[in-house]
Amino acid sequence: MNEGKRWMVRDRHGNSIYLTNERWEHIIDPVNHPEMSEFDNHLKETIRSGIRKQDKLSPQKYRYVMPFNDLTGNNTHMVAIVLFRFGANDFGNPLPNNYSVIAYQKEVR
């Protein structure tokens, strides 16, 4: 795995998705979602097995959602936002570059 990547998982559609250390620090920052600090494994599981929905206005953006019964407060679901992009290899050929940009907990009734 490349330097800076916290982890990489495959979603249930076979796409490799990673989270960088920088994005994780942003997520758990006290002004963002500090409650996420103990839920790294829940985030991985949400991307691996959660329901995925494509954003209508930004087709490269997907929202992954999965219910859990042990989240903080009254929260019932984990949400991860993933961007599907492309990079290039050493020969200039396109390579998938799919990464999580934010994650949070949410109450869904």
A tleap script that builds the chain and sets N, CA, C and O, in Angstrom:
source leaprc.protein.ff14SB
mol = sequence {
  NMET ASN GLU GLY LYS ARG TRP MET VAL ARG
  ASP ARG HIE GLY ASN SER ILE TYR LEU THR
  ASN GLU ARG TRP GLU HIE ILE ILE ASP PRO
  VAL ASN HIE PRO GLU MET SER GLU PHE ASP
  ASN HIE LEU LYS GLU THR ILE ARG SER GLY
  ILE ARG LYS GLN ASP LYS LEU SER PRO GLN
  LYS TYR ARG TYR VAL MET PRO PHE ASN ASP
  LEU THR GLY ASN ASN THR HIE MET VAL ALA
  ILE VAL LEU PHE ARG PHE GLY ALA ASN ASP
  PHE GLY ASN PRO LEU PRO ASN ASN TYR SER
  VAL ILE ALA TYR GLN LYS GLU VAL CARG
}
set mol.1.N position { 0.839 -1.174 0.000 }
set mol.1.CA position { 0.000 0.000 0.000 }
set mol.1.C position { 0.887 1.242 0.000 }
set mol.1.O position { 1.973 1.239 0.580 }
set mol.2.N position { 0.422 2.287 -0.645 }
set mol.2.CA position { 1.204 3.516 -0.722 }
set mol.2.C position { 1.249 4.230 0.615 }
set mol.2.O position { 0.340 4.107 1.435 }
set mol.3.N position { 2.320 4.974 0.818 }
set mol.3.CA position { 2.484 5.824 2.002 }
set mol.3.C position { 1.306 6.790 2.077 }
set mol.3.O position { 0.865 7.319 1.057 }
set mol.4.N position { 0.804 7.016 3.272 }
set mol.4.CA position { -0.314 7.940 3.430 }
set mol.4.C position { -1.671 7.276 3.422 }
set mol.4.O position { -2.650 7.875 3.867 }
set mol.5.N position { -1.756 6.059 2.928 }
set mol.5.CA position { -3.027 5.345 2.934 }
set mol.5.C position { -3.193 4.637 4.272 }
set mol.5.O position { -2.321 3.883 4.703 }
set mol.6.N position { -4.298 4.885 4.908 }
set mol.6.CA position { -4.614 4.242 6.188 }
set mol.6.C position { -5.016 2.791 5.967 }
set mol.6.O position { -4.540 1.892 6.660 }
set mol.7.N position { -5.905 2.570 4.984 }
set mol.7.CA position { -6.330 1.236 4.596 }
set mol.7.C position { -6.991 1.265 3.232 }
set mol.7.O position { -7.321 2.322 2.695 }
set mol.8.N position { -7.175 0.065 2.688 }
set mol.8.CA position { -7.871 -0.106 1.413 }
set mol.8.C position { -8.772 -1.324 1.543 }
set mol.8.O position { -8.362 -2.350 2.086 }
set mol.9.N position { -10.003 -1.211 1.043 }
set mol.9.CA position { -10.948 -2.322 1.046 }
set mol.9.C position { -11.618 -2.391 -0.321 }
set mol.9.O position { -11.513 -1.463 -1.124 }
set mol.10.N position { -12.306 -3.500 -0.574 }
set mol.10.CA position { -13.113 -3.646 -1.793 }
set mol.10.C position { -14.581 -3.562 -1.393 }
set mol.10.O position { -15.006 -4.157 -0.404 }
set mol.11.N position { -15.345 -2.813 -2.180 }
set mol.11.CA position { -16.785 -2.783 -1.931 }
set mol.11.C position { -17.422 -4.029 -2.536 }
set mol.11.O position { -16.739 -4.819 -3.187 }
set mol.12.N position { -18.700 -4.209 -2.330 }
set mol.12.CA position { -19.348 -5.432 -2.811 }
set mol.12.C position { -19.510 -5.465 -4.318 }
set mol.12.O position { -19.995 -6.454 -4.868 }
set mol.13.N position { -19.109 -4.391 -4.997 }
set mol.13.CA position { -19.116 -4.331 -6.456 }
set mol.13.C position { -17.717 -4.575 -7.022 }
set mol.13.O position { -17.518 -4.510 -8.235 }
set mol.14.N position { -16.740 -4.858 -6.141 }
set mol.14.CA position { -15.383 -5.168 -6.570 }
set mol.14.C position { -14.463 -3.974 -6.718 }
set mol.14.O position { -13.332 -4.126 -7.181 }
set mol.15.N position { -14.917 -2.787 -6.338 }
set mol.15.CA position { -14.093 -1.581 -6.447 }
set mol.15.C position { -13.158 -1.435 -5.252 }
set mol.15.O position { -13.589 -1.570 -4.107 }
set mol.16.N position { -11.882 -1.161 -5.509 }
set mol.16.CA position { -10.940 -0.859 -4.433 }
set mol.16.C position { -11.145 0.590 -4.006 }
set mol.16.O position { -11.191 1.494 -4.841 }
set mol.17.N position { -11.266 0.800 -2.699 }
set mol.17.CA position { -11.483 2.130 -2.131 }
set mol.17.C position { -10.546 2.282 -0.950 }
set mol.17.O position { -10.406 1.367 -0.139 }
set mol.18.N position { -9.902 3.445 -0.852 }
set mol.18.CA position { -8.966 3.655 0.248 }
set mol.18.C position { -9.327 4.893 1.047 }
set mol.18.O position { -10.084 5.758 0.606 }
set mol.19.N position { -8.754 4.941 2.239 }
set mol.19.CA position { -8.857 6.096 3.121 }
set mol.19.C position { -7.439 6.527 3.452 }
set mol.19.O position { -6.621 5.704 3.862 }
set mol.20.N position { -7.139 7.805 3.279 }
set mol.20.CA position { -5.809 8.306 3.624 }
set mol.20.C position { -5.772 8.715 5.091 }
set mol.20.O position { -6.804 8.960 5.715 }
set mol.21.N position { -4.568 8.779 5.616 }
set mol.21.CA position { -4.388 9.284 6.981 }
set mol.21.C position { -4.875 10.726 7.081 }
set mol.21.O position { -5.467 11.110 8.090 }
set mol.22.N position { -4.633 11.524 6.048 }
set mol.22.CA position { -5.065 12.922 6.054 }
set mol.22.C position { -6.587 13.021 6.157 }
set mol.22.O position { -7.105 13.829 6.929 }
set mol.23.N position { -7.306 12.201 5.382 }
set mol.23.CA position { -8.776 12.235 5.424 }
set mol.23.C position { -9.283 11.750 6.775 }
set mol.23.O position { -10.257 12.293 7.296 }
set mol.24.N position { -8.630 10.722 7.360 }
set mol.24.CA position { -9.042 10.224 8.670 }
set mol.24.C position { -8.882 11.318 9.721 }
set mol.24.O position { -9.774 11.525 10.545 }
set mol.25.N position { -7.753 12.015 9.696 }
set mol.25.CA position { -7.536 13.106 10.644 }
set mol.25.C position { -8.576 14.210 10.462 }
set mol.25.O position { -9.024 14.813 11.437 }
set mol.26.N position { -8.954 14.468 9.226 }
set mol.26.CA position { -10.011 15.451 8.957 }
set mol.26.C position { -11.349 14.986 9.542 }
set mol.26.O position { -12.064 15.768 10.167 }
set mol.27.N position { -11.677 13.724 9.337 }
set mol.27.CA position { -12.945 13.181 9.836 }
set mol.27.C position { -13.031 13.295 11.352 }
set mol.27.O position { -14.039 13.756 11.887 }
set mol.28.N position { -11.973 12.873 12.048 }
set mol.28.CA position { -12.046 12.821 13.521 }
set mol.28.C position { -11.660 14.141 14.193 }
set mol.28.O position { -11.639 14.221 15.421 }
set mol.29.N position { -11.361 15.162 13.415 }
set mol.29.CA position { -11.036 16.470 13.973 }
set mol.29.C position { -12.175 16.929 14.896 }
set mol.29.O position { -13.343 16.709 14.577 }
set mol.30.N position { -11.857 17.560 16.030 }
set mol.30.CA position { -12.883 17.992 16.979 }
set mol.30.C position { -13.982 18.881 16.394 }
set mol.30.O position { -15.094 18.903 16.921 }
set mol.31.N position { -13.695 19.609 15.322 }
set mol.31.CA position { -14.734 20.448 14.713 }
set mol.31.C position { -15.563 19.700 13.663 }
set mol.31.O position { -16.536 20.246 13.142 }
set mol.32.N position { -15.191 18.473 13.354 }
set mol.32.CA position { -15.914 17.696 12.351 }
set mol.32.C position { -16.709 16.560 13.010 }
set mol.32.O position { -17.834 16.770 13.463 }
set mol.33.N position { -16.127 15.369 13.061 }
set mol.33.CA position { -16.835 14.199 13.587 }
set mol.33.C position { -15.963 13.413 14.564 }
set mol.33.O position { -15.608 12.269 14.280 }
set mol.34.N position { -15.611 14.002 15.711 }
set mol.34.CA position { -14.721 13.311 16.655 }
set mol.34.C position { -15.309 11.998 17.165 }
set mol.34.O position { -14.564 11.117 17.594 }
set mol.35.N position { -16.621 11.856 17.124 }
set mol.35.CA position { -17.261 10.611 17.566 }
set mol.35.C position { -16.854 9.424 16.699 }
set mol.35.O position { -17.066 8.275 17.088 }
set mol.36.N position { -16.275 9.684 15.530 }
set mol.36.CA position { -15.869 8.609 14.625 }
set mol.36.C position { -14.567 7.928 15.040 }
set mol.36.O position { -14.234 6.873 14.501 }
set mol.37.N position { -13.830 8.500 15.974 }
set mol.37.CA position { -12.487 8.004 16.293 }
set mol.37.C position { -12.457 6.533 16.699 }
set mol.37.O position { -11.453 5.857 16.474 }
set mol.38.N position { -13.526 6.029 17.286 }
set mol.38.CA position { -13.571 4.617 17.707 }
set mol.38.C position { -14.278 3.721 16.693 }
set mol.38.O position { -14.548 2.557 16.988 }
set mol.39.N position { -14.583 4.241 15.505 }
set mol.39.CA position { -15.421 3.502 14.566 }
set mol.39.C position { -14.768 3.281 13.202 }
set mol.39.O position { -15.454 3.197 12.183 }
set mol.40.N position { -13.456 3.189 13.191 }
set mol.40.CA position { -12.718 2.926 11.955 }
set mol.40.C position { -13.177 1.619 11.310 }
set mol.40.O position { -13.376 1.570 10.096 }
set mol.41.N position { -13.347 0.573 12.095 }
set mol.41.CA position { -13.782 -0.721 11.539 }
set mol.41.C position { -15.204 -0.656 11.000 }
set mol.41.O position { -15.521 -1.324 10.016 }
set mol.42.N position { -16.062 0.135 11.628 }
set mol.42.CA position { -17.423 0.319 11.112 }
set mol.42.C position { -17.385 1.008 9.744 }
set mol.42.O position { -18.162 0.679 8.848 }
set mol.43.N position { -16.483 1.955 9.605 }
set mol.43.CA position { -16.348 2.648 8.320 }
set mol.43.C position { -15.911 1.673 7.238 }
set mol.43.O position { -16.472 1.675 6.142 }
set mol.44.N position { -14.927 0.847 7.527 }
set mol.44.CA position { -14.490 -0.167 6.553 }
set mol.44.C position { -15.647 -1.080 6.171 }
set mol.44.O position { -15.855 -1.367 4.992 }
set mol.45.N position { -16.400 -1.536 7.171 }
set mol.45.CA position { -17.517 -2.441 6.906 }
set mol.45.C position { -18.612 -1.761 6.088 }
set mol.45.O position { -19.249 -2.397 5.249 }
set mol.46.N position { -18.827 -0.480 6.330 }
set mol.46.CA position { -19.820 0.272 5.553 }
set mol.46.C position { -19.435 0.301 4.084 }
set mol.46.O position { -20.291 0.128 3.217 }
set mol.47.N position { -18.173 0.516 3.799 }
set mol.47.CA position { -17.729 0.539 2.406 }
set mol.47.C position { -17.735 -0.871 1.815 }
set mol.47.O position { -18.082 -1.041 0.646 }
set mol.48.N position { -17.366 -1.863 2.582 }
set mol.48.CA position { -17.363 -3.251 2.086 }
set mol.48.C position { -18.768 -3.749 1.768 }
set mol.48.O position { -18.988 -4.369 0.728 }
set mol.49.N position { -19.729 -3.478 2.669 }
set mol.49.CA position { -21.015 -4.159 2.593 }
set mol.49.C position { -22.231 -3.249 2.537 }
set mol.49.O position { -23.348 -3.734 2.357 }
set mol.50.N position { -22.045 -1.950 2.685 }
set mol.50.CA position { -23.180 -1.040 2.753 }
set mol.50.C position { -23.887 -0.851 1.426 }
set mol.50.O position { -23.392 -1.250 0.372 }
set mol.51.N position { -25.053 -0.233 1.501 }
set mol.51.CA position { -25.817 0.114 0.312 }
set mol.51.C position { -25.165 1.336 -0.323 }
set mol.51.O position { -24.842 2.303 0.367 }
set mol.52.N position { -24.975 1.290 -1.629 }
set mol.52.CA position { -24.302 2.363 -2.357 }
set mol.52.C position { -25.302 3.077 -3.253 }
set mol.52.O position { -26.102 2.446 -3.943 }
set mol.53.N position { -25.243 4.412 -3.230 }
set mol.53.CA position { -26.128 5.206 -4.078 }
set mol.53.C position { -25.316 6.314 -4.735 }
set mol.53.O position { -24.566 7.025 -4.066 }
set mol.54.N position { -25.470 6.459 -6.053 }
set mol.54.CA position { -24.744 7.470 -6.810 }
set mol.54.C position { -25.418 8.834 -6.653 }
set mol.54.O position { -26.644 8.939 -6.667 }
set mol.55.N position { -24.601 9.867 -6.505 }
set mol.55.CA position { -25.101 11.232 -6.403 }
set mol.55.C position { -25.611 11.688 -7.776 }
set mol.55.O position { -24.931 11.505 -8.785 }
set mol.56.N position { -26.800 12.277 -7.807 }
set mol.56.CA position { -27.400 12.684 -9.081 }
set mol.56.C position { -26.678 13.866 -9.716 }
set mol.56.O position { -26.597 13.954 -10.941 }
set mol.57.N position { -26.153 14.777 -8.897 }
set mol.57.CA position { -25.490 15.968 -9.428 }
set mol.57.C position { -24.001 15.781 -9.675 }
set mol.57.O position { -23.415 16.460 -10.519 }
set mol.58.N position { -23.394 14.866 -8.944 }
set mol.58.CA position { -21.960 14.558 -9.101 }
set mol.58.C position { -21.825 13.057 -9.305 }
set mol.58.O position { -21.662 12.321 -8.332 }
set mol.59.N position { -21.889 12.587 -10.540 }
set mol.59.CA position { -21.921 11.138 -10.790 }
set mol.59.C position { -20.685 10.377 -10.337 }
set mol.59.O position { -20.726 9.149 -10.251 }
set mol.60.N position { -19.585 11.068 -10.042 }
set mol.60.CA position { -18.390 10.378 -9.535 }
set mol.60.C position { -18.448 10.201 -8.020 }
set mol.60.O position { -17.553 9.589 -7.437 }
set mol.61.N position { -19.501 10.735 -7.369 }
set mol.61.CA position { -19.635 10.668 -5.911 }
set mol.61.C position { -20.680 9.611 -5.536 }
set mol.61.O position { -21.773 9.565 -6.101 }
set mol.62.N position { -20.314 8.768 -4.571 }
set mol.62.CA position { -21.216 7.720 -4.081 }
set mol.62.C position { -21.337 7.820 -2.570 }
set mol.62.O position { -20.379 8.156 -1.874 }
set mol.63.N position { -22.526 7.525 -2.078 }
set mol.63.CA position { -22.802 7.499 -0.645 }
set mol.63.C position { -23.028 6.035 -0.263 }
set mol.63.O position { -23.882 5.353 -0.831 }
set mol.64.N position { -22.251 5.572 0.703 }
set mol.64.CA position { -22.403 4.229 1.254 }
set mol.64.C position { -23.052 4.365 2.625 }
set mol.64.O position { -22.622 5.186 3.436 }
set mol.65.N position { -24.076 3.572 2.889 }
set mol.65.CA position { -24.800 3.656 4.160 }
set mol.65.C position { -25.006 2.250 4.702 }
set mol.65.O position { -25.309 1.315 3.961 }
set mol.66.N position { -24.832 2.123 6.030 }
set mol.66.CA position { -25.035 0.824 6.670 }
set mol.66.C position { -25.505 1.029 8.107 }
set mol.66.O position { -24.966 1.872 8.824 }
set mol.67.N position { -26.515 0.255 8.532 }
set mol.67.CA position { -26.983 0.377 9.925 }
set mol.67.C position { -26.060 -0.360 10.899 }
set mol.67.O position { -25.469 -1.389 10.572 }
set mol.68.N position { -25.959 0.196 12.091 }
set mol.68.CA position { -25.234 -0.429 13.207 }
set mol.68.C position { -26.030 -0.152 14.477 }
set mol.68.O position { -26.732 0.856 14.563 }
set mol.69.N position { -25.926 -1.029 15.448 }
set mol.69.CA position { -26.677 -0.834 16.702 }
set mol.69.C position { -25.801 -0.357 17.857 }
set mol.69.O position { -26.256 -0.318 19.000 }
set mol.70.N position { -24.539 0.010 17.572 }
set mol.70.CA position { -23.641 0.420 18.658 }
set mol.70.C position { -22.958 1.764 18.395 }
set mol.70.O position { -21.848 1.998 18.873 }
set mol.71.N position { -23.613 2.641 17.639 }
set mol.71.CA position { -23.043 3.954 17.351 }
set mol.71.C position { -23.308 4.910 18.508 }
set mol.71.O position { -24.057 4.584 19.429 }
set mol.72.N position { -22.694 6.086 18.459 }
set mol.72.CA position { -22.841 7.049 19.545 }
set mol.72.C position { -24.201 7.738 19.498 }
set mol.72.O position { -24.825 7.858 18.444 }
set mol.73.N position { -24.640 8.187 20.673 }
set mol.73.CA position { -25.907 8.914 20.773 }
set mol.73.C position { -27.068 8.123 20.207 }
set mol.73.O position { -27.178 6.918 20.435 }
set mol.74.N position { -27.929 8.795 19.474 }
set mol.74.CA position { -29.083 8.151 18.834 }
set mol.74.C position { -28.806 7.739 17.399 }
set mol.74.O position { -29.731 7.392 16.665 }
set mol.75.N position { -27.552 7.774 16.994 }
set mol.75.CA position { -27.203 7.453 15.613 }
set mol.75.C position { -27.444 5.975 15.324 }
set mol.75.O position { -27.184 5.109 16.160 }
set mol.76.N position { -27.942 5.710 14.133 }
set mol.76.CA position { -28.296 4.351 13.733 }
set mol.76.C position { -27.531 3.859 12.509 }
set mol.76.O position { -27.480 2.657 12.248 }
set mol.77.N position { -26.934 4.788 11.754 }
set mol.77.CA position { -26.287 4.430 10.497 }
set mol.77.C position { -24.925 5.118 10.359 }
set mol.77.O position { -24.704 6.222 10.857 }
set mol.78.N position { -24.037 4.431 9.673 }
set mol.78.CA position { -22.753 4.985 9.283 }
set mol.78.C position { -22.883 5.400 7.821 }
set mol.78.O position { -23.474 4.682 7.015 }
set mol.79.N position { -22.329 6.563 7.487 }
set mol.79.CA position { -22.355 7.087 6.116 }
set mol.79.C position { -20.924 7.367 5.686 }
set mol.79.O position { -20.153 7.967 6.435 }
set mol.80.N position { -20.572 6.938 4.493 }
set mol.80.CA position { -19.260 7.226 3.913 }
set mol.80.C position { -19.477 7.816 2.527 }
set mol.80.O position { -20.260 7.289 1.736 }
set mol.81.N position { -18.787 8.899 2.237 }
set mol.81.CA position { -18.828 9.498 0.906 }
set mol.81.C position { -17.532 9.132 0.195 }
set mol.81.O position { -16.437 9.376 0.703 }
set mol.82.N position { -17.673 8.541 -0.992 }
set mol.82.CA position { -16.530 8.052 -1.757 }
set mol.82.C position { -16.528 8.714 -3.130 }
set mol.82.O position { -17.563 8.798 -3.791 }
set mol.83.N position { -15.362 9.181 -3.548 }
set mol.83.CA position { -15.199 9.726 -4.893 }
set mol.83.C position { -14.522 8.687 -5.775 }
set mol.83.O position { -13.507 8.103 -5.396 }
set mol.84.N position { -15.088 8.463 -6.950 }
set mol.84.CA position { -14.536 7.548 -7.938 }
set mol.84.C position { -13.839 8.388 -8.993 }
set mol.84.O position { -14.478 9.106 -9.762 }
set mol.85.N position { -12.526 8.286 -9.014 }
set mol.85.CA position { -11.715 9.077 -9.937 }
set mol.85.C position { -10.709 8.167 -10.637 }
set mol.85.O position { -10.704 6.954 -10.426 }
set mol.86.N position { -9.869 8.757 -11.461 }
set mol.86.CA position { -8.823 8.010 -12.146 }
set mol.86.C position { -7.492 8.736 -12.005 }
set mol.86.O position { -7.424 9.965 -12.015 }
set mol.87.N position { -6.447 7.943 -11.873 }
set mol.87.CA position { -5.080 8.424 -11.930 }
set mol.87.C position { -4.440 7.773 -13.146 }
set mol.87.O position { -5.142 7.264 -14.020 }
set mol.88.N position { -3.120 7.786 -13.208 }
set mol.88.CA position { -2.420 7.151 -14.332 }
set mol.88.C position { -1.220 6.372 -13.811 }
set mol.88.O position { -0.586 6.761 -12.831 }
set mol.89.N position { -0.919 5.263 -14.487 }
set mol.89.CA position { 0.281 4.505 -14.131 }
set mol.89.C position { 1.495 5.121 -14.818 }
set mol.89.O position { 1.385 6.175 -15.443 }
set mol.90.N position { 2.646 4.474 -14.705 }
set mol.90.CA position { 3.892 5.004 -15.273 }
set mol.90.C position { 3.846 5.128 -16.793 }
set mol.90.O position { 4.641 5.861 -17.382 }
set mol.91.N position { 2.924 4.420 -17.425 }
set mol.91.CA position { 2.813 4.450 -18.884 }
set mol.91.C position { 1.686 5.370 -19.361 }
set mol.91.O position { 1.400 5.452 -20.556 }
set mol.92.N position { 1.051 6.064 -18.405 }
set mol.92.CA position { -0.025 6.980 -18.762 }
set mol.92.C position { -1.385 6.324 -18.901 }
set mol.92.O position { -2.354 6.974 -19.292 }
set mol.93.N position { -1.463 5.042 -18.582 }
set mol.93.CA position { -2.745 4.343 -18.661 }
set mol.93.C position { -3.595 4.672 -17.433 }
set mol.93.O position { -3.069 4.794 -16.326 }
set mol.94.N position { -4.908 4.814 -17.629 }
set mol.94.CA position { -5.772 5.170 -16.487 }
set mol.94.C position { -5.856 4.042 -15.460 }
set mol.94.O position { -5.932 2.862 -15.804 }
set mol.95.N position { -5.840 4.445 -14.189 }
set mol.95.CA position { -6.005 3.528 -13.071 }
set mol.95.C position { -7.091 4.081 -12.153 }
set mol.95.O position { -7.151 5.291 -11.933 }
set mol.96.N position { -7.958 3.208 -11.610 }
set mol.96.CA position { -8.957 3.701 -10.659 }
set mol.96.C position { -8.283 4.345 -9.453 }
set mol.96.O position { -7.260 3.859 -8.970 }
set mol.97.N position { -8.855 5.424 -8.977 }
set mol.97.CA position { -8.363 6.132 -7.794 }
set mol.97.C position { -9.589 6.504 -6.962 }
set mol.97.O position { -10.044 7.647 -6.990 }
set mol.98.N position { -10.117 5.530 -6.224 }
set mol.98.CA position { -11.362 5.679 -5.479 }
set mol.98.C position { -11.048 5.833 -3.996 }
set mol.98.O position { -10.375 4.987 -3.408 }
set mol.99.N position { -11.537 6.920 -3.392 }
set mol.99.CA position { -11.173 7.177 -2.004 }
set mol.99.C position { -12.326 7.810 -1.239 }
set mol.99.O position { -13.173 8.504 -1.802 }
set mol.100.N position { -12.329 7.546 0.062 }
set mol.100.CA position { -13.329 8.124 0.954 }
set mol.100.C position { -12.893 9.525 1.344 }
set mol.100.O position { -11.745 9.743 1.730 }
set mol.101.N position { -13.821 10.478 1.242 }
set mol.101.CA position { -13.500 11.859 1.590 }
set mol.101.C position { -14.061 12.272 2.937 }
set mol.101.O position { -13.496 13.142 3.600 }
set mol.102.N position { -15.153 11.670 3.350 }
set mol.102.CA position { -15.751 12.008 4.643 }
set mol.102.C position { -16.591 10.824 5.121 }
set mol.102.O position { -17.039 10.001 4.322 }
set mol.103.N position { -16.793 10.753 6.413 }
set mol.103.CA position { -17.650 9.725 7.007 }
set mol.103.C position { -18.244 10.300 8.280 }
set mol.103.O position { -17.626 11.125 8.954 }
set mol.104.N position { -19.443 9.858 8.597 }
set mol.104.CA position { -20.124 10.349 9.793 }
set mol.104.C position { -21.222 9.377 10.192 }
set mol.104.O position { -21.571 8.459 9.450 }
set mol.105.N position { -21.753 9.605 11.377 }
set mol.105.CA position { -22.866 8.817 11.897 }
set mol.105.C position { -24.131 9.646 11.769 }
set mol.105.O position { -24.100 10.876 11.804 }
set mol.106.N position { -25.255 8.932 11.620 }
set mol.106.CA position { -26.512 9.630 11.381 }
set mol.106.C position { -27.665 8.810 11.950 }
set mol.106.O position { -27.634 7.580 11.921 }
set mol.107.N position { -28.676 9.495 12.463 }
set mol.107.CA position { -29.894 8.825 12.908 }
set mol.107.C position { -30.836 8.722 11.723 }
set mol.107.O position { -31.162 9.729 11.095 }
set mol.108.N position { -31.277 7.502 11.414 }
set mol.108.CA position { -32.259 7.273 10.358 }
set mol.108.C position { -33.444 6.589 11.003 }
set mol.108.O position { -33.301 5.543 11.636 }
set mol.109.N position { -34.596 7.172 10.842 }
set mol.109.CA position { -35.818 6.599 11.449 }
set mol.109.C position { -36.575 5.749 10.497 }
set mol.109.O position { -37.618 5.200 10.855 }
savepdb mol mol.pdb
quit
